[in-house]
Amino acid sequence: MTVVELAKRTGQTIAHLQEILANVGEKVVSEFHPIGIDVAELVATEVGVNVRRLHSSEGSVLEFRPPVVTVMGHVDHGKTSLLDALRQTSVAAKEAGGITQHLGAFVVAMPSGASITFLDTPGHAAFSAMRARGAAVTDIVVLVVAADDGVMPQTLEAMRHAKEANVPIVVAINKCDKPGADPERVKIQLGSEGLPLEEMGGDVQVVQVSALKGTGLDRLEEALLLQAEMMELKARIDGPAQAYVVEARLDRGRGPLATAIVKSGTLVCGQHVVVGAQWGRIRAIRDMAGNVLESARPAMPVEIEGLKGLPMAGDDVTVVGTEERARLLSDGRRKKQEKDRLKMVNEERYPLAEPGAEEDEPEKPQTVELPIVVKADVQGSGQAVKDALKSLNSPQVFVNVVHVGIGPIGQSDVDLAHACGACIVGFNIRTPPSSLSLAADRASVKIIIHRVIYHLLEEMGNLIVERAPGTF
Ligand code: GDP
């Protein structure tokens, strides 16, 4: 891409772009000077334009790749149990004698040699969060419906999510071992909700399973492969990888670790990458069984080591040429994130009044705002803490979670909390070193750390009573 083309696409003047390019150390001799894709992205980010990289597959080899599957459905219908049962049939479980860790994804290999990648976070919250960040990782949704309970509100919500994302569904009617199980009733319900089931002349497959007894799993896996076959899922194998993070965690010895799924291309050990707003050089790639690999191909979930910080689920992994580029690009993205976040915080705090709303609404009681920065060990618990904190909301108290971060509390968290007048809530993380506690004290930032949500809520309740007397 040349500077002229970039100017056209971003709607900026060439002079302005040249100035930014000079700032990031890119020497530009003329407006027809070609610039690399990562530099182009950096500049676009600087001028506030959202970019999406489309890797051209022209001229490259496309090969069949395994499907990536997400499990969704109503609460208590058995999503977690089904994933547990499927995980037991995974490659990692077989190699490790049945013991597996939750790493965000796992692979089930079929006797035929084909394989399926399962995202190990059930529910549509994770699916939506990934989609909101532009990560279209899921190829197929397994819709779990309990045979004794039938179609429920979240079943319909999951159907809606899948439809909006244009992702096909395979139905797993679960709990078929239960005495009150009535799979036929479930099918009729699904049909009348507009899901075109195969046995009613449509193309949505239905499989009856019992996650508890482990029955029907092989038929479910076969149905998923059949669905994948119909979709002719293919990916570019050669060239730089495009991948997405599905989970990230901090390991004491190895530092930040991210489970990523390659969408296309090949991720190679030693490459410089930008992951969301983080960057690093890939020091090691491991498969889900912990085996060290040189590279990772499409649909393979792998754990990557070597990032400087923790990325978020849904972040994209981009390969760049040099360490300097990686650092510049991540800096640019971080600045943009910060800007977006402050904008969002302000909007949440001072929502734009809807026209006419003032006259109709009765006078609101005085609301005390309690801004909070959440830090947690893993993404799942961060989200859980956020949801739990929101349950404390009342007409008198507005618990405003301004940021959810993963990993130990750092100076930047204290700075953010100070700027928003927030307290920091840590869940399942280490107590900060005394120097940081001191800095927090000086900035009047309260730090609360717990390992049990119930205890956390109890202390928050006390804090609310302190700040908003008469609430409870
Ligand atoms: P989720 O909320 O959808 O993740 O549901 P869970 O996997 O936590 O399951 C909810 C409850 O249903 C648990 O008590 C499970 O033991 C139970 N359960 C899940 N699958 C089955 C099944 O196939 N048969 C029976 N009888 N119970 C099941």
Residues whose N, C-alpha, C, O or C-beta is under 5 A from the ligand:
A	BS01	GDP	H74 V75 D76 H77 G78 K79 T80 S81 L82 N174 K175 C176 D177 K178 V209 S210 A211 L212 K213
